Amino acid sequence: MNPPLRLVLCAVLVSCTSLWCACSPSNELAPPGESPDTPNGGACQVDQDCPAFGLFFCDTVMSRCMPACRTQEDCMAARRGEYRISQCDTNPLGCRCDDNRCVEALCSADAECEGSGRVCRNGRCERAPEASAVKACQVVPDYVVGRQGTSARFSVLAVDAGGRAVVVPSGVTWMALDESVQGGGVGASSSFELSAATEEARESVRARVGGATCSARVRVLGAVTPGTLRAVVTDEQTGRPLPGAVVVAADARGAVSASVRTDASGVATLAAPTGAGSVSVFHSDFDYLTVAHEGPGGPRDLALPLRRNPADRYGGYKGTFRNLSKSLDMHAGLAGLSSPDGVTDLSASRLTGPARRVSYTTLGGQTREATVPAGAYVVLPGTTLSVTDGSARGLAGVCDEALAGVENPEEAMALGACGTRTAWALGGDIPLKSLPLLSGETMDVGQLLAQTIPMMRTFSSSVVRDVGFGLKATPGVDTGAPDFSDQSHFEEVDHDFAADQSMGLAFPFAVRVPTLPCYLGTWMDNVAVLGVARVPGRGVVPLGMGMAVNTTPADPNTDQQAGLPGPGLVLVRMAPAHHGLEGSPYELMVTASSSANGTTAGSASSVLIHRTLEALPFDPKGGTPLVVKGPFLPVPEGFRYNYAQEPADGLEGRQLRLVSPPASPSLPTTTVLRAVFTNRAKHRWVVLMDVERAAKGLRLPLPPASVEAPTDAFEDRTYLGDLTGSRSPFGMQALVLRRTGTPEGEELDLRGLVEADGVDLEHLGVLTVAWSSLEPAGQPRVPPVSGTCAIAP
């Protein structure tokens, strides 16, 4: 389960203990005298030393007059006259006035370049890349197991002769290679109908980009035999079938009624359940998964993808930043690897990595210490604090022969020994005067974050779309003390912040946040907005962010931010999709959380996901805010689990039940509830149920014994796995799903999520439109404070 996204973004912005460096945005106009296209306003000490009042300001750091503005017209030739800015006249998109500075306007989608015969690449309207530039491609997903009569959608990723990501707007053609699938056409993606059953996976779908071809294998399953239940078990991150997994059907008491191992194609067939109960899948290398089942009226064809144990193996990339800013401000930021989705894996620990302690000396000769996560970079001028290297870990997934040391990709993927993700970084310059933590012992984290967001005008984004890496066994994971210190096998990847290699967070806009959710009797008081691109085959890549606070207990809105017209608005800054991410859909993840979170109260959050951004708006004053549809889901409180096999505290043996539902508002009836038990080796047991079953309770079966060695049972992951029999903590999530991934789409309940109809659990990250979480659950919590979050008159 995930800590609130507020904690993730705290790692980005709070202090020098958790920041990574970057430089000024690449669309910033060059200083006077450094470019023939920039007007020379001369040297200065104060604004009054500059010519043409209102058209220049004095950059006191550089002691030079820089182009200034109050409106976009102040950047254009008609207004500036002899002080015209050539870039603003020659750029097809002109210039924009951003924080009283003239900056080149960037594009964020091809449609913004219409009329010029060009496409949007790296924020500029440029000639479209020729398909002939593509030397290799990859279809994603490259392996699909699906049921006859459903459909599957495929995308293509391309690279040039230098291995650099390239996005071509045309020249991609698709074709079916046999009768098992039907479809084709042109474009970056295409859907195919799975039309005829096959005995095994075939190379059935092919894409051609210029002279390069690539393909995907497809296994089409026929109809389910009457009177039986079929479970198709796959590796969530590779799509490959999982042979040898144990599928168990249990009745309402948790007693096992059938148990079958999956065959070589990941399929297990059992007798159809005669009553309500559950279906579970057990595999020692993956999460356990239990799904509440309705019995005779429940689905009989289940798609059950499993995620590999996250800590058993580790790998990723390491490197440094190049071409950093030369300003006297603090340079800081964060880097990481893309997440498979923004629901089940976007966690602070994965983004930031393990912490490291760094000693440094201040200008006054004082020795101090900073805690810097592995994924963080920081340079503090005037001190010896200069951490210029970093690393990030990623999840296992797909790879190919291009990865060093991989001779057989299928074997490596079966072992969880390789993966391919996108390396990303966000960072910039933070004026020292804006960091009260440097001059005091305490600070208001929420206020600091809210104050820092407007200064993200100087932040930039760096991405490397295709980063393959190997993973090796993690020492000490079984003892609960995993050792990730050896990074000799990490891939070497640097982030280059030169102007042509990075992209400024050049799109400021306001997001209108719905009424905040209530927790422990008060409105949640922190909001974080993470702007991402969802890249096919790579996952969620952060491109920007925004933060806000609510300091008025009787008010369910965020406080009014400087420069915005009212409360409830959050200023966000994002970079456009760039360097191979172009065409990937934009998403906003809006997370509400509470400062009441803690070890006794539990860590609570509620998230809305906005997916209708075809292009990024430029609206720094919030005149036309982007409206995120709500409401926020209530926190899934009131769940309890009886770890014993005998009844206790009003619960039956091994029963998970909602004993005290949230007061108001209640969870929608179609909500999918997700519980996650995690033991000390970070091995998880995931349980899915709906609201109706939660009220009745679900009893977990005992893990089965191994067929080969009956005395060797699967570990019971509801316990930590230590000698004292300590109990594993569990967290709860509530999820609202739509088939389109937008609030307007058809509702998707638990049955629809697990049924093998092509829109299933494997696509959880793109189906979820809202979710909330409480972690850990099942632990003593402070009683709610008095009050019901009523809005003051």
C-alpha positions in Angstrom: 0.0 0.0 0.0 1.1 3.6 -0.5 1.8 6.4 1.9 -0.1 9.5 1.0 1.2 11.2 -2.1 1.8 14.3 0.1 4.6 12.3 1.6 6.0 11.5 -1.8 6.1 15.1 -2.8 7.5 16.2 0.5 10.5 14.1 -0.5 10.8 16.4 -3.5 10.3 19.8 -2.0 10.7 19.9 1.8 14.4 20.4 2.4 17.9 19.7 1.5 17.5 16.4 3.2 15.3 15.1 0.3 16.0 17.0 -2.9 17.6 16.5 -6.3 19.2 19.2 -8.4 18.4 20.6 -11.8 18.7 23.9 -13.6 16.6 26.7 -15.1 13.9 25.8 -17.7 15.0 25.4 -21.2 12.5 27.9 -22.5 13.9 30.7 -20.4 15.2 33.5 -22.6 19.0 33.8 -22.6 20.6 36.6 -20.4 21.4 39.9 -22.2 24.6 39.8 -24.0 24.6 36.0 -24.3 22.3 35.7 -27.3 21.9 38.0 -30.3 18.2 37.4 -30.1 17.8 38.9 -26.6 17.6 42.7 -26.1 20.5 44.1 -24.2 19.0 46.1 -21.3 22.4 46.8 -19.8 24.0 46.5 -16.4 21.9 47.3 -13.3 21.7 47.3 -9.5 18.0 48.0 -9.2 15.0 48.0 -11.6 15.2 51.8 -12.0 18.6 51.3 -13.8 16.8 49.6 -16.7 15.4 51.3 -19.7 11.7 51.4 -20.7 9.9 51.0 -17.4 7.9 47.9 -17.3 9.8 46.1 -20.1 12.8 45.1 -18.0 13.6 44.1 -14.4 17.0 43.9 -12.8 18.3 40.4 -12.2 20.4 41.3 -9.1 22.2 37.9 -9.2 23.6 38.6 -12.7 23.4 42.4 -12.4 21.7 42.6 -15.8 18.4 44.0 -17.1 16.2 41.1 -18.2 12.9 41.3 -20.3 9.9 41.8 -18.1 6.1 41.7 -18.6 2.7 42.0 -17.0 0.8 40.7 -20.0 1.6 38.6 -23.0 1.5 41.8 -25.2 4.5 43.1 -23.2 6.6 40.4 -24.9 5.7 41.2 -28.5 7.4 43.6 -30.9 4.4 46.0 -31.2 4.8 46.8 -27.5 8.6 46.5 -27.1 9.7 48.5 -30.1 13.5 48.7 -30.2 13.6 46.3 -27.3 11.9 43.5 -29.2 12.7 39.9 -28.5 13.6 38.1 -31.6 12.6 34.6 -30.2 9.1 35.9 -29.5 8.7 37.1 -33.1 10.1 34.0 -34.8 8.7 31.3 -32.6 5.4 30.1 -34.2 3.8 30.1 -30.8 5.2 33.4 -29.8 6.1 34.2 -26.1 4.1 34.1 -22.9 4.3 36.2 -19.7 5.2 33.8 -16.9 5.8 35.2 -13.4 6.5 38.7 -15.0 9.1 37.3 -17.4 8.9 36.8 -21.1 9.5 33.1 -22.0 9.2 31.2 -25.3 5.8 29.5 -25.6 6.0 25.7 -25.8 3.5 23.2 -27.2 2.3 20.1 -25.4 0.4 18.3 -28.2 0.5 18.0 -32.0 -2.8 19.8 -32.3 -1.2 23.0 -31.1 1.0 23.0 -34.2 -1.8 22.5 -36.7 -1.6 24.8 -39.7 2.2 24.8 -39.7 2.5 21.3 -41.1 4.5 20.4 -38.0 4.2 18.3 -34.8 5.1 19.0 -31.2 8.4 17.5 -30.2 10.3 18.5 -27.1 8.0 21.4 -26.6 8.6 22.9 -30.1 6.6 22.8 -33.4 9.0 20.9 -35.6 9.0 18.8 -38.7 7.7 15.4 -38.1 10.3 12.7 -37.8 10.5 10.4 -40.8 9.5 6.8 -40.4 12.8 5.9 -42.1 14.6 7.2 -39.0 13.3 4.3 -37.0 15.8 1.4 -36.8 14.0 -0.8 -34.2 10.6 -1.0 -32.5 8.8 -2.8 -29.7 5.1 -3.7 -29.5 3.6 -3.3 -26.0 2.3 -5.4 -24.5 4.4 -8.0 -26.3 2.5 -11.0 -24.8 -1.3 -11.3 -24.3 -3.5 -14.1 -22.9 -7.1 -13.4 -23.6 -10.5 -15.0 -24.1 -12.1 -15.5 -27.5 -14.5 -12.7 -28.4 -12.6 -10.0 -26.4 -10.1 -7.5 -27.7 -6.6 -6.3 -26.9 -5.0 -3.0 -27.6 -1.3 -2.7 -28.7 1.1 0.3 -28.9 4.5 0.6 -30.5 7.7 2.2 -29.1 10.4 3.1 -31.6 14.1 4.1 -31.5 16.6 5.5 -34.0 20.0 4.2 -35.0 21.5 5.7 -31.8 19.0 4.0 -29.6 17.2 7.3 -28.8 13.4 7.3 -28.4 11.6 8.7 -31.5 7.9 9.2 -32.0 6.6 9.2 -35.5 3.1 10.6 -36.2 2.5 8.4 -39.2 4.1 5.5 -41.0 3.1 2.9 -38.4 1.1 0.1 -39.9 -0.5 -2.9 -38.1 -1.4 -6.3 -39.4 -2.7 -9.7 -38.1 -0.5 -12.6 -38.9 -3.0 -15.4 -38.6 -6.7 -16.2 -38.1 -6.5 -16.0 -34.3 -6.8 -12.2 -34.3 -8.6 -9.7 -36.5 -7.6 -6.1 -36.9 -4.9 -3.7 -38.3 -4.7 -0.2 -39.5 -2.3 2.7 -39.0 -1.2 4.8 -36.0 0.8 4.6 -32.8 -1.7 2.0 -31.4 -4.3 -0.4 -32.7 -6.9 -2.8 -31.3 -7.3 -6.4 -32.4 -10.2 -8.8 -31.8 -9.2 -12.2 -30.4 -11.3 -14.3 -32.8 -10.1 -17.9 -32.7 -8.8 -20.1 -29.9 -5.2 -21.3 -30.0 -3.4 -24.1 -28.2 -0.4 -21.9 -27.4 0.8 -18.3 -27.8 1.5 -17.3 -31.4 3.2 -14.4 -33.0 -0.1 -12.9 -34.2 0.3 -9.1 -34.3 2.9 -7.1 -36.2 3.8 -3.5 -36.4 5.9 -1.9 -39.1 7.6 1.5 -38.6 9.6 2.5 -41.6 12.0 -0.4 -42.2 11.6 -1.8 -38.7 9.1 -4.5 -37.7 8.2 -5.9 -34.3 5.5 -8.2 -33.0 3.5 -9.5 -30.1 2.5 -13.0 -29.2 -1.1 -13.8 -28.4 -2.8 -16.8 -26.7 -6.5 -17.0 -27.3 -8.5 -19.1 -24.9 -11.8 -20.8 -25.9 -15.1 -21.0 -24.0 -15.2 -22.2 -20.4 -16.4 -25.8 -20.0 -19.9 -25.9 -18.5 -19.9 -26.6 -14.7 -16.3 -25.4 -14.3 -14.4 -22.3 -13.2 -11.3 -21.2 -15.1 -8.6 -19.1 -13.6 -5.9 -17.6 -15.9 -2.8 -16.6 -13.8 -0.2 -14.3 -15.3 2.7 -12.2 -14.4 1.2 -8.7 -14.1 4.3 -6.9 -15.5 5.2 -9.2 -18.4 1.8 -10.8 -19.4 3.5 -14.2 -19.4 1.6 -17.2 -17.9 2.5 -18.4 -14.5 2.7 -22.2 -14.4 2.7 -24.0 -11.0 0.6 -21.4 -9.1 -1.9 -23.0 -6.8 -5.5 -21.9 -7.3 -7.8 -22.6 -4.4 -11.6 -22.3 -4.1 -13.0 -21.9 -0.6 -16.5 -21.8 0.9 -17.9 -19.1 3.1 -16.2 -20.6 6.1 -12.8 -20.5 4.5 -12.7 -24.2 4.0 -10.9 -25.4 0.8 -13.3 -27.1 -1.6 -10.9 -27.4 -4.6 -7.2 -26.9 -5.2 -5.5 -27.1 -8.6 -2.1 -26.0 -10.0 -1.9 -23.9 -13.2 -0.5 -25.7 -16.2 2.2 -24.5 -18.5 -0.1 -21.9 -20.0 -1.1 -20.5 -16.6 -4.6 -22.0 -16.6 -6.3 -23.9 -13.8 -9.8 -25.4 -14.2 -11.8 -26.2 -11.1 -15.4 -27.3 -10.3 -17.6 -24.3 -10.3 -18.3 -23.1 -6.7 -21.7 -24.2 -5.3 -21.9 -21.4 -2.8 -20.4 -17.9 -2.0 -16.8 -18.0 -0.9 -13.5 -17.0 -2.4 -10.9 -17.9 -5.1 -7.3 -17.6 -4.2 -4.0 -17.9 -6.0 -0.7 -18.8 -4.3 2.8 -18.5 -5.7 5.9 -18.1 -3.5 7.5 -15.6 -5.8 4.5 -13.4 -6.2 1.7 -11.7 -4.2 -1.0 -14.0 -3.0 -4.4 -13.0 -4.3 -7.8 -13.7 -2.8 -11.0 -12.6 -4.6 -14.5 -12.8 -3.0 -16.7 -15.0 -5.2 -20.5 -15.0 -5.4 -20.8 -18.7 -6.0 -23.2 -20.0 -8.8 -24.0 -16.4 -9.9 -20.3 -15.4 -9.9 -17.9 -15.2 -12.9 -16.5 -18.5 -14.2 -13.7 -17.1 -16.2 -11.2 -15.2 -14.1 -8.1 -13.2 -15.1 -5.8 -13.1 -12.1 -2.5 -11.3 -12.7 0.0 -11.4 -9.9 2.8 -9.0 -9.0 6.2 -10.3 -8.2 7.5 -10.0 -4.6 8.9 -6.4 -4.7 11.9 -6.9 -2.4 13.2 -10.4 -3.4 15.3 -8.9 -6.2 16.5 -5.3 -6.8 18.0 -3.3 -9.6 17.7 0.0 -11.3 20.0 2.8 -12.5 22.5 5.2 -11.1 24.2 8.3 -12.4 24.8 12.0 -12.0 23.4 15.3 -13.3 25.2 17.2 -15.9 25.0 20.9 -17.1 23.6 22.2 -13.8 22.6 25.8 -13.1 25.4 28.2 -12.1 23.2 30.4 -9.9 23.9 31.0 -6.2 20.6 29.5 -5.2 20.1 26.0 -3.8 20.0 23.4 -6.5 17.8 20.4 -5.7 15.4 17.8 -7.0 14.5 14.1 -7.2 14.9 11.3 -9.7 13.4 7.9 -10.1 12.1 5.2 -12.4 8.5 5.1 -13.8 5.9 3.2 -11.8 3.7 0.5 -13.4 0.6 2.5 -12.3 -0.4 5.3 -10.0 -2.6 3.2 -7.7 -0.7 0.1 -6.4 2.9 1.1 -6.7 3.4 4.9 -6.6 5.0 5.0 -3.1 7.4 7.4 -1.4 9.9 4.7 -0.6 10.1 3.6 -4.2 10.5 7.1 -5.5 13.1 8.3 -3.0 15.0 5.0 -2.1 16.9 4.4 1.1 18.3 7.4 2.9 22.0 8.3 3.3 23.6 10.6 5.8 25.9 13.4 4.6 28.0 15.7 6.7 28.8 19.2 5.5 30.3 22.5 6.6 28.5 25.8 6.5 30.0 29.1 5.4 30.5 29.9 9.1 32.4 26.7 9.7 29.7 24.8 11.5 29.4 21.1 10.8 25.9 19.8 10.1 24.3 16.7 8.8 21.7 16.1 6.0 19.7 13.0 5.3 19.6 12.5 1.5 17.5 9.7 -0.1 19.3 7.6 -2.7 17.1 9.2 -5.4 18.0 12.8 -4.3 20.6 15.4 -5.3 21.4 18.6 -3.6 24.0 21.4 -3.9 24.0 24.2 -1.4 26.2 27.1 -2.4 28.3 28.6 0.4 28.6 25.2 2.1 30.4 21.9 1.3 27.0 20.2 0.8 27.3 18.8 -2.8 25.7 15.5 -3.5 25.8 15.0 -7.2 25.1 11.3 -7.7 21.9 9.3 -7.1 20.2 6.0 -7.9 16.7 4.6 -8.3 15.2 1.2 -8.0 12.6 -0.3 -10.4 10.3 -3.3 -10.6 11.0 -6.4 -12.7 9.3 -6.5 -16.0 10.2 -7.0 -19.7 13.6 -6.8 -21.4 15.3 -7.9 -24.6 18.7 -9.0 -25.8 19.9 -5.3 -25.8 20.3 -5.5 -22.1 23.9 -6.5 -21.2 24.2 -10.0 -19.7 20.8 -11.1 -21.0 21.2 -13.9 -23.5 17.7 -15.4 -23.1 15.2 -12.6 -22.3 12.4 -15.1 -21.6 14.4 -16.9 -18.9 15.4 -13.6 -17.4 11.8 -12.4 -17.3 10.6 -15.7 -15.8 13.2 -15.2 -12.9 12.3 -11.5 -12.4 15.9 -10.7 -13.3 15.3 -7.7 -15.6 13.1 -4.8 -16.3 12.6 -1.7 -18.6 11.3 1.6 -17.3 11.6 5.3 -17.9 14.2 7.3 -15.9 12.9 10.7 -14.9 14.0 13.7 -12.9 12.4 16.9 -11.6 14.4 19.7 -10.0 15.6 23.3 -10.2 16.8 26.3 -8.3 15.3 27.3 -4.9 16.2 30.8 -3.6 17.8 30.5 -0.2 15.6 33.2 1.3 12.6 30.9 0.6 13.9 28.2 2.9 13.1 29.0 6.5 14.4 25.6 7.5 17.9 26.8 7.0 17.7 29.4 9.7 15.5 27.7 12.3 15.0 24.5 14.2 11.4 24.0 13.2 9.3 24.6 10.1 5.7 24.2 8.9 6.1 21.6 6.2 2.7 22.3 4.6 3.3 26.0 4.5 6.8 25.6 3.1 5.5 23.3 0.3 2.7 25.7 -0.6 5.2 28.6 -0.7 7.7 26.7 -2.8 5.3 25.7 -5.6 5.2 29.2 -7.3 9.0 29.1 -7.5 8.9 26.0 -9.5 9.1 28.3 -12.6 12.8 27.4 -12.5 12.3 23.7 -12.4 13.0 21.3 -15.3 12.1 17.8 -16.3 14.6 15.2 -17.7 13.6 11.8 -19.0 15.3 8.8 -20.6 12.4 6.8 -21.9 13.9 3.3 -22.3 16.2 2.2 -19.4 16.8 -1.6 -19.2 18.3 -2.9 -16.0 19.1 -6.2 -14.3 17.9 -7.4 -10.9 19.7 -9.7 -8.5 18.7 -11.4 -5.2 18.4 -9.1 -2.3 20.6 -10.0 0.7 18.8 -10.0 4.1 15.3 -9.8 2.8 14.1 -12.8 4.7 15.2 -11.2 8.0 13.3 -8.0 7.4 16.6 -6.1 6.8 17.1 -6.0 3.1 20.5 -4.7 2.0 20.4 -2.6 -1.3 23.9 -1.1 -0.9 25.6 -3.0 -3.7 24.8 -1.2 -6.9 27.5 -2.6 -9.1 24.8 -4.1 -11.3 22.8 -0.9 -11.7 22.6 0.6 -15.2 24.6 3.8 -15.8 22.3 6.7 -16.8 23.0 10.4 -16.4 20.4 13.2 -16.5 21.6 16.0 -18.8 20.0 19.4 -18.1 21.4 21.1 -21.1 18.8 23.3 -22.8 18.3 20.8 -25.7 18.1 17.7 -23.4 15.6 18.9 -20.7 12.3 20.7 -20.6 11.1 23.5 -18.3 7.9 23.1 -16.3 6.5 25.8 -18.6 2.8 25.1 -18.2 1.4 26.7 -15.0 -2.3 26.3 -14.4 -4.8 26.2 -11.6 -6.8 23.0 -10.6 -10.1 23.4 -8.8 -10.2 20.8 -6.1 -13.6 19.4 -4.9 -14.7 19.6 -1.3 -12.0 17.9 0.8 -12.8 14.6 2.5 -13.3 14.3 6.2 -11.0 12.3 8.5 -11.1 12.0 12.3 -13.8 14.7 12.5 -11.9 17.4 10.5 -11.4 18.2 6.9 -8.2 16.9 5.4 -5.7 19.8 5.3 -3.1 18.9 2.6 -3.5 18.5 -1.2 -0.9 17.3 -3.6 -1.3 17.3 -7.4 1.1 15.1 -9.4 1.1 15.6 -13.2 2.2 12.6 -15.2 2.4 11.1 -18.6 1.3 7.4 -18.8 3.7 5.8 -21.3 2.7 2.5 -22.9 4.9 -0.3 -21.7 6.7 2.0 -19.2 4.1 3.3 -16.8 3.6 6.6 -15.0 6.3 9.3 -15.5 6.1 12.4 -13.3 6.3 15.7 -15.2 5.2 18.3 -12.6 3.3 19.0 -9.4 1.4 21.4 -7.2 0.7 21.6 -3.4 -1.8 23.4 -1.2 -3.0 23.4 2.4 -6.2 24.0 4.3 -5.6 25.9 7.6 -9.3 26.6 8.3 -10.9 23.7 10.2 -14.4 24.8 9.3 -13.6 25.2 5.6 -13.5 22.2 3.2 -11.4 24.1 0.6 -7.7 24.7 0.2 -6.5 28.1 1.2 -6.2 30.8 -1.4 -2.8 30.8 -3.0 -1.0 34.0 -4.0 -1.9 35.1 -7.5 -5.0 32.9 -7.8 -8.5 34.4 -7.6 -9.9 32.3 -4.7 -9.8 29.3 -2.3 -10.0 25.8 -3.6 -7.5 26.4 -6.4 -4.1 24.7 -6.6 -1.3 26.0 -8.8 0.3 23.2 -10.8 3.4 23.4 -13.0 4.1 20.7 -15.6 6.5 20.1 -18.4 5.1 18.9 -21.7 5.7 15.3 -22.8 9.2 15.3 -24.3 12.1 13.2 -25.5 10.1 10.2 -26.6 7.0 10.6 -24.4 5.1 12.6 -27.0 1.6 11.3 -27.6 1.3 9.6 -24.2 -1.8 10.7 -22.3 -1.5 13.2 -19.5 -3.0 12.6 -16.1 -3.4 14.5 -12.9 -3.4 12.6 -9.6 -5.0 14.8 -6.9 -4.3 13.5 -3.4 -5.9 14.8 -0.2 -4.3 13.8 3.1 -4.4 14.9 6.7 -1.8 16.2 9.1 -3.6 14.0 11.7 -1.9 11.0 10.1 0.4 9.2 12.4 1.3 5.9 13.9 -1.8 5.9 16.1 -4.3 7.4 13.7 -3.1 5.6 10.6 -2.0 7.1 7.3 -5.1 8.3 5.4 -5.5 9.7 1.9 -8.0 10.1 -0.8 -7.2 10.4 -4.5 -8.9 11.6 -7.7 -7.4 10.9 -11.1 -8.2 13.3 -14.0 -7.6 11.8 -17.5 -9.1 14.3 -20.0 -6.1 16.5 -20.6 -5.4 16.4 -24.4 -3.0 19.4 -24.0 -1.6 21.3 -21.1 -3.2 24.7 -20.4 -1.2 27.9 -19.7 -3.2 29.8 -17.1 -0.8 31.1 -14.3 -3.5 33.4 -12.9 -6.2 30.7 -12.7 -8.7 32.6 -14.9 -10.0 29.3 -16.3 -9.2 26.6 -13.8 -9.2 23.0 -14.7 -12.1 21.3 -12.8 -11.4 17.9 -11.3 -14.6 15.9 -10.8 -15.3 14.5 -7.4 -16.3 13.6 -4.9 -13.3 12.3 -2.9 -13.9 8.8 -1.5 -14.2 8.5 2.2 -11.4 6.8 4.0 -12.1 3.0 4.3 -12.1 2.9 8.1 -13.7 0.3 10.4 -12.1 -2.9 9.0 -10.9 -5.6 11.4 -9.3 -9.0 10.9 -9.2 -11.9 13.2 -5.8 -13.5 12.8 -6.8 -16.6 14.8 -8.7 -19.6 13.5 -11.1 -19.4 16.4 -13.8 -16.7 16.8 -12.7 -13.6 18.7 -13.9 -10.1 19.3 -17.1 -10.6 17.3 -15.3 -12.0 14.3 -15.2 -15.5 13.0 -11.8 -17.3 12.5 -9.6 -15.6 9.9 -12.4 -13.2 9.0 -11.8 -9.8 7.4 -14.9 -7.6 7.9 -16.1 -4.0 7.9 -17.4 -3.7 11.5 -18.1 0.1 11.6 -18.7 1.7 8.1 -17.8 5.3 7.5 -20.5 7.6 8.8 -21.1 9.9 5.8 -20.7 9.8 3.0 -20.9 6.0 2.5 -18.9 4.1 0.0 -20.6 3.6 -3.4 -22.0 0.1 -3.7 -19.8 -0.7 -6.7 -16.7 0.2 -4.8 -13.9 -2.4 -4.9 -12.2 -2.9 -1.6 -8.6 -4.0 -1.5 -6.7 -5.2 1.6 -3.0 -5.8 1.6 -1.2 -7.8 4.3 2.6 -7.3 4.2 5.1 -9.5 6.2 8.7 -8.6 7.1 10.1 -9.9 3.8 7.7 -7.5 2.0 5.7 -10.5 0.8 2.1 -9.5 0.3 -1.4 -11.1 0.5 -3.9 -9.0 -1.5 -7.6 -9.5 -0.8 -10.4 -8.1 -3.0 -14.1 -7.8 -2.1 -17.1 -5.5 -2.7 -19.0 -3.5 -0.2 -21.8 -6.1 0.3 -19.3 -8.8 1.1 -17.3 -6.5 3.4 -20.3 -6.0 5.6 -20.8 -9.8 5.8 -17.1 -10.6 6.1 -14.7 -12.8 4.1 -12.8 -15.7 5.7 -9.3 -16.3 4.3 -8.3 -19.9 3.6 -5.2 -21.3 5.1 -2.3 -21.3 2.6 -2.1 -24.7 0.9 0.7 -27.3 1.4 3.0 -27.9 -1.5 2.0 -30.8 -3.7 5.6 -32.0 -4.0 6.2 -31.8 -0.2 2.9 -31.8 1.8 4.7 -30.8 5.0 6.1 -27.7 3.2 3.1 -25.2 3.2 3.1 -21.8 1.7 3.9 -19.1 4.3 0.9 -17.5 6.0 1.5 -13.9 5.1 -1.0 -12.6 7.6 1.9 -13.1 10.0 5.2 -11.4 9.9 7.2 -14.6 9.6 9.3 -14.1 12.8 9.8 -16.6 15.6 7.2 -14.8 17.9 4.4 -15.1 15.5 3.8 -11.4 15.2 0.9 -10.3 13.0 1.4 -8.6 9.7 -0.1 -5.1 9.4 -2.6 -4.6 6.7 -3.8 -1.6 4.8 -7.1 -0.9 3.1 -8.0 0.7 -0.2 -11.4 1.7 -1.7 -11.5 2.0 -5.4 -14.0 3.4 -7.9 -13.5 2.0 -11.4 -14.9 3.0 -14.8 -14.4 1.1 -18.1 -13.2 4.3 -19.8 -11.0 5.4 -16.9 -13.1 8.6 -16.7 -16.0 9.5 -14.4 -18.4 9.4 -17.3 -17.6 5.8 -18.1 -19.6 2.7 -17.3 -19.2 1.6 -13.7 -17.0 -1.5 -13.1 -17.6 -3.6 -10.0 -15.5 -6.4 -8.6 -17.0 -9.0 -10.9 -16.2 -6.9 -14.0 -12.7 -6.3 -12.7 -11.8 -10.0 -12.3 -13.7 -11.4 -15.2 -11.5 -12.2 -18.3 -13.2 -9.9 -20.8 -10.2 -7.8 -21.7 -11.0 -5.0 -19.2 -9.7 -6.6 -16.0 -7.4 -6.5 -13.0 -4.3 -6.2 -15.2 -5.5 -2.7 -16.2 -6.4 -1.5 -12.7 -4.2 1.6 -13.0 -6.1 2.9 -16.0 -9.5 1.9 -14.8 -9.4 3.6 -11.4 -10.9 7.2 -11.3 -10.9 7.6 -7.5 -9.5 5.7 -4.5 -8.8 6.2 -0.8 -6.6 4.3 1.6 -5.9 3.8 5.3 -2.6 2.3 6.4 -2.0 0.5 8.6 -5.4 -0.8 9.5 -6.2 -3.2 12.2 -4.1 -1.3 14.7 -5.3 0.8 17.7 -6.3 4.3 16.6 -7.0 7.5 18.5 -10.7 8.1 18.8 -12.2 10.6 16.3 -12.3 14.2 17.6 -15.7 15.7 18.2 -17.4 17.2 15.1 -18.7 16.0 11.8 -16.9 18.2 9.3 -19.9 20.5 9.1 -19.4 23.6 6.9 -19.6 26.8 9.0 -22.4 29.2 8.0 
